[in-house]
Amino acid sequence: MSNSRVLATSVVETKPMTTSAYKDFLALIKIGIVNSNMITVFTGLFLAMQLSGLSFLQNLDLLFFALGGSGLIIAGSAALNNLIDRDIDPIMSRTKLRPTVTGRFKASSVWALAFTFIVVGEVLLFSASVSAGLWGLAGIFSYVVLYSMWSKRKHVGNTVVGSISGAIPPLIGWAAVEPSLGMGAWALFLIMFIWQPPHFYALAMRRTDEYRAANIPMLPVVKGFARTKKSMLGWVLLLFPLPFLLTELGMGFIILASALNLGWLYLAIRGFKAKDDLKWATGMFVYSLNYMTILFVSIIIFSLFV
């Protein structure tokens, strides 16, 4: 379930063992991914409450079930991803110090922890609603099976497949409040789904040599930078109609979201004349992070005035 940087896992011998173990645990569950996805879960839940006229303070139990359950299944799925990738992670500098590579955590322990987190997480999600629990299962399956076990090492479209799981968290949050889902829920899903390819292609461009060494068929590795830039531009263009699916948030939101899209489009177009592709890719990556943060925070803020 999608997207963000993982905390460094370097073990410093002079530090207490508990500190190193804690950092390794956070790296195992990919705490950065967990935290970023919690934002989208909360956004889906909060927007559903606002549009349904429900009181946020009177439904804190749904908040606990949705956030707690989502956090646990994402952490458990991330641990399984680390376990699955432990043969290729040593090749990449970004992942070579993960605890599943260094041997800090044994495979049996990771399996036990991941299974426990997923089971407890699903119990919490089903406590919110059956729909939330089912979407949680869909997210686990799409990330662990469709992405980690199937497409990542075999298909150049692996990033698009992985985007499915990264787009499900807001559906979980929404389903905890409104099980049938609404147009707003699918708008959040589409935003997250379409945002991920240009975000991760930018990262892949910066790590092309490592992905090539690990034999991972990322788009820049298989098709080259020029083809990757065209694809990134196409995905950014697909974002433009999406703010209009959230007209309930008002014209202010549509203007802000459209401005963010225009900024990303401008940066994407500049890539075709960039003298330093890696510097440009870094700019695209940073912009994508700021884009998602600003957009989802603005959704929460504008929903207060619905």
N, C-alpha and C positions, 0 to 999 in steps of 0.2 A: 504494500500500500504506500505508496509513492514517496517521496522526493525531498531530499535535503541532505546536508552534509552530516557525517557521523563524527562523533567526538574522537579525538586522538586516543590511542590505546597504549602508548609507550609506557613501559614499566620502568620506573626509576628505583633502583635498588635501595637508595637511601630513604625512601618514603615508607611509611608504615604499610604492612601487608594489606590491612583493611582498605586503605585508600586505593591501592592498585586493584584490588578485587572489585571495588565499587566502580572504578572507571571501566574495568573490563566488562562488568555487568551492563553498564550503560552502552558500551560499544556493541555488546552481544545483541541487545534488543533494539539497536539503532535509535537511540533516544531522540536524535534530531528529527527522524522521520515520524516517530510517535508524536512529538510535540507539534510539528507542522500539521499533521493530520487532525490533531485535536482541535485546531483552529477551524478546520472545515467542518468537522462534526458539530462543533458548537454553533457555527454559522447556520448550518441546516436546521438544527433544533430551534435556535432562537428565531430565525425567520419564520419557521412554521408556526411557532407560538404567536408571533406578532400578527401574522396574516389570519390566524384562526381565532384571534381575540382571547387567547388564554393568558392567565397570569403567570409570569415567570416565577415569582416567589412562591406561588402555590403549587408549583410543579417541579420543585427541586429534586424530587425522587427520580423523575425522568432524566434530569440532568446527570444525576449520579449514575444511573443505569447506563445511559448512552455514552457518557465520557469514560466511565470506568470500564465498561465492557469493550468499547472500541479500543481504548488504550491497551488493554490486555491482549486482544486478538491481534492487534498490529504488532505489539512487542513479540508475541509468540510466533507470528508469521515471519518477522524479521530474523528471529533466532534460527528458524528453520532455513531461511535463505542463506544465512551465514554458514550453516552446517552443509547445505547443498554445494555451496561455492568454495568450500575449504581447500579444494584441489587447485583452483585457479587464483584464489586471493593472494597467495604468496608472490605471484608474478607482478602484481600491481602495487605501486608504492602507496596508493591510497588505502589499500586493504590488507597489506602484508602483515600488519601488527594486530589484526583482529584476534580475539581470544580463541576462536576456533582454529586459527592458524598456528598460534604460539603454543597451543596445548593447555592454555590456562583452564579451559573447561573441556571435559571429556565429552565425547559424542553422546554417551548415554545420559549424562547430566543435562545436556542441551535438549535432547528429545523429551526428557521428563519435564523440564521447565517449560518448554514450548507447549507441550500437550496440556499441562496444568493451566497455563495462562489462557490458552484458547478455550478450554472447557469452562473455566470460571468466567471468562469474558462472554462466552455465548449464553451462559446462564443469566448474566446481568442483562444482556441485550434482549433475550426473550422475556425477561421480567418487565422490560419497557413495552415491548409489543412483539408479536410473532413476526411481523414484517421486518422490524429492526434485526431480529435474530437471523432471519433468512438472508437479509442483505449482508449481514456479517459473514455468514457462511459463503456467500457469493464472493465477498472480498478475499477471504482466505483462499478459496479455490483458485481464483483468478491470479493471485500473487504467487502462491506456492506452486501450484500445478501448471497453469497456463503460461506463466512467465518464467519462474525460476527453474522448473523441471523440463519445460518443453521449448519455448520459443527463444529464450536468452542465448542459447548456444547453437541454435539451428537456423534461425530466420532473421533476415535483415529488418523485418518488421517487429522485432522484439520490443522496441520502445513503445510502439503503438499498442501492442498487446499488454504491456506492463501498465499502460495508461488507464486501462479498465479498472484495475484494482485501486489506483490512485484517485479515481473519480468517485468511488463508492462511498467513502466516509461521509460526505454531506447527505447522501441518501439515507444512511443509517441514522444520522441525527434527526432528519426530517421524519423518517418512519417511526421514530420513538414517539412523536407527537401526532402525526397524521399518517397512519399506516398505508393509506391508499396512495400517498404521494400526490403532488400537484405539479403544475407547470413550473413553479419556482424551484422545486426539487430537481427537476430535469434540467433546468437552466444552470443550476450549480454543478450538476454532473457534467454537462457539456463544457462549461468553463474549465473545470478541472481536467477533463479529458483532453481538450484541445490545447490547453496551456502546457501540458507535459512534454510533448515531442520537441518543440523549440527549446524548452528548458534543458532537457537531457541531451539533445543534439549538441548544444553549446558545450556542455560538460564533456561529451564524447569527443568533440573536436580537440579539447585541451588534453585529453587522455588517449588520443588515437594510437600512439605507439604502444601503450600498455594494453589496450584492448586487442590490438593486432597480435602482440606477443602471447596473450591469453587465448587467442583464437576465438574471440567473441565478435560475431558479425554485426557490429554497430554500423550505422549508415555511413559515417565518415571513413570507416575502414574499408567497406565494400565498394561504395560508390564515389568516394572522394569528397573534398571540401566543397567544390563547386555545386555538385548535386545536393549536398547537405544544405547549403545556403538557400537553394531554390525551395527545398522542402520546408525549411524554417519559415521562409516568407509566406508560403502557402498556408501553413498552420496559423500564423499570426493573422492573416487575412480572414480566416474562418472565425476569429474571435469577434469581428466587428458587429455582426447582427445580434450577438447574444445578450448585450445589455437591454435590448428591446423586448426580451422575454421576461424582464423584471420591471415592467412599467409601473407596478404597484409602489415601487420605491421612489418614484417621482423623476422629474426631468433633471434634477440636480445630480442624481446618481448616473443617469444615462450620459450626461455631459462629462462627468468625471471618468466613467469607464471608457467612453469613446476617446477621451484625451489620452488615457493610458494606452489604448490600442494604437492611436496615432503615433505616440512616442516610440512604441515598440516597432511599428511599421517603418518609421524613419530609420531607426537603428538597423533593422533587418536589410533595408535597401542599401544602406551605406556599406554593408558587408561585401557587396559586389565590387566595390572599389577599394576595399581595405588593403593596405600594404602589409599589415601584420595580421594574419588570420587568427592567430592565437589570442592576440590582444583584443581583437574584435569579439571573438567568442567569449572571452572573459567578461566583456561589457554586456553582451547579450545575457549571459548567465546571471550576472548581478542584477540587471534590469528585471529579469524574470522573477527573481526572488522579491524584489521591491514591489513589482506589479501585483503579485499574488497577495502579499501582505496588505498593501493599500486597498486593493479591491475588496478583500473579504472583511477587513475592518470597516470599510465604508458601507458595505451591505448591512452590517450590524447597526451602524450609526443611523443610516437612512431608514432602516426598518422601525426605529423608535418613533418616527413621525408618520407612520402609516395610519 
